[in-house]
Amino acid sequence: MKALCWHATGDVRVDTVPDPTIQDPRDAVIKITSTAICGSDLHLFNGFQPTMEKGDILGHENMGEVVAVGSGVSNLKVGDRVVVPFTICCGQCFFCRKGLFSCCDTTNPNAELAKAAMGQSPAGLFGFSHMMGGYAGGQAEYLRVPYADVAPIKIPDGIPDEKVLFLSDIFPTGYMAAENCAIEQGDTVAVWGCGPVGQFAMQSAWMLGAGRVIAIDRVPERLRMAEQHGSAETINFEDVKVYDRLMDMTNGRGPARCIDAVGAEAHGSGSFDAIVGGSGGVQDISG
C-alpha cells in the first residue's frame, strides 16, 4: 500500500509499504476513506518529538471501512464504517475502567521510554513515535487497529466522512479543554488560539453554557472564522494589548474561564503574559 512516512526532520514521503494484517484476535484492519493532518503532526515534521524512526507511518485522525476483524472482535463486522480515536485503549485496565482512556497503561509497549521523558506514559498512540508505542498511523491506504473492540465509533450510513472525521481527535480535544474549564452558565470564556482546536473549544464552550466567548489570535482568516462560525468576539493581539482589551470588555473583571489552544511550536511571551498584563498574546498557532 501507499503510506506517508517520516524519514527525518522536515522530510516526509509517500512510500510503498507492506499492507497491515491481523496480528491479535482483538485487531481490525480498516480501509482508510478519510484522514486528516493534525497540528501535532507538525511536532513530528519539525523534530520536536523524539524516538521517530525512518519509515514510520504518520497519521492519527483516521476513519474508514472495516475489511478484516480478529476472532476476538464481536462488535464490528466487515463493511462497517468507523472513526478511530487517536488513543489506543484496552478497556480493562485501572485507567480505562475510570474512563481515562488516554492514560491506558496496557497499550504502550514502550512505556518506559515515555516515562523517562515525561514522568509517566500515556496510552499507545497511532503514528506518533516509538515512545508512544511505535504504532503505524493512518495516513495510508489501510490501518491496523489494535483493541478494535473498545474505541472505534461505528458511523451510520448516510453521514459523510467530513461530518464525523473530527471525532477521531480534534473535536474531543477542543471539547475536553472546555469541559476542563468547568464552565458555569453565563461565563465569559477567552480562547487563546483560533486554529482548529480553538475553534472547536469555542463551539464546545457554547454547548456547555458560556454567555460570551472571546477569541484571541493574529491571523485574520482565523479571527473571521471565530466570529462567523464561533459567534465569538475577537481580539487581534497585533493591534491591541490583550490584557487591557480583556479588561475593557469585561468591566475590569476579566474572563471567568481561559483556554490555551496554542500549539507547542509557539514562540514569544504566550497567553500567560497576556493574562497577567504583558504586551501579550500568543504567537503561531499549530493546533
Residue, then its C-alpha position, 0 to 999 in steps of 0.5 A: m500500500k501507499a503510506l506517508c512516512w517520516h524519514a527525518t526532520g522536515d522530510v516526509r514521503v509517500d512510500t510503498v509499504p507492506d499492507p497491515t494484517i491481523q496480528d491479535p484476535r482483538d485487531a481490525v484492519i480498516k480501509i482508510t476513506s478519510t484522514a486528516i493532518c493534525g497540528s501535532d503532526l507538525h511536532l513530528f515534521n519539525g523534530f520536536q518529538p523524539t524516538m521517530e524512526k525512518g519509515d514510520i507511518l504518520g497519521h492519527e485522525n483516521m476513519g474508514e471501512v472495516v475489511a478484516v476483524g480478529s476472532g476476538v472482535s464481536n462488535l464490528k463486522v466487515g463493511d462497517r464504517v468507523v472513526v478511530p480515536f487517536t488513543i489506543c485503549c484496552g478497556q480493562c485496565f485501572f485507567c480505562r475502567k475510570g474512563l481515562f482512556s488516554c492514560c491506558d497503561t496496557t497499550n504502550p509497549n514502550a512505556e518506559l521510554a515515555k516515562a523517562a521523558m515525561g514522568q509517566s506514559p500515556a496510552g499507545l498512540f497511532g503514528f506518533s513515535h516509538m515512545m508512544g508505542g511505535y504504532a503505524g498511523g493512518q495516513a495510508e491506504y489501510l490501518r491496523v487497529p489494535y483493541a478494535d473492540v473498545a474505541p472505534i465509533k461505528i458511523p451510520d450510513g448516510i453521514p459523510d466522512e467530513k461530518v464525523l472525521f473530527l471525532s477521531d481527535i480534534f473535536p474531543t480535544g477542543y471539547m475536553a479543554a472546555e469541559n476542563c474549564a468547568i464552565e458555569q452558565g453565563d461565563t465569559v470564556a477567552v480562547w487563546g488560539c483560533g486554529p482548529v482546536g480553538q475553534f472547536a473549544m469555542q463551539s464546545a464552550w457554547m454547548l456547555g453554557a458560556g454567555r460570551v466567548i472571546a477569541i484571541d489570535r493574529v491571523p485574520e482568516r482565523l479571527r473571521m472564522a471565530e466570529q462567523h462560525g464561533s459567534a465569538e468576539t475577537i481580539n487581534f493581539e497585533d493591534v491591541k494589548v490583550y490584557d487591557r482589551l480583556m479588561d475593557m470588555t469585561n468591566g475590569r473583571g476579566p474572563a471567568r474561564c481561559i483556554d490555551a489552544v496554542g500549539a507547542e511550536a509557539h514562540g514569544s511571551g504566550s497567553f500567560d503574559a497576556i493574562v497577567g498584563g504583558s504586551g501579550g498574546v500568543q504567537d503561531i498557532s499549530g493546533 
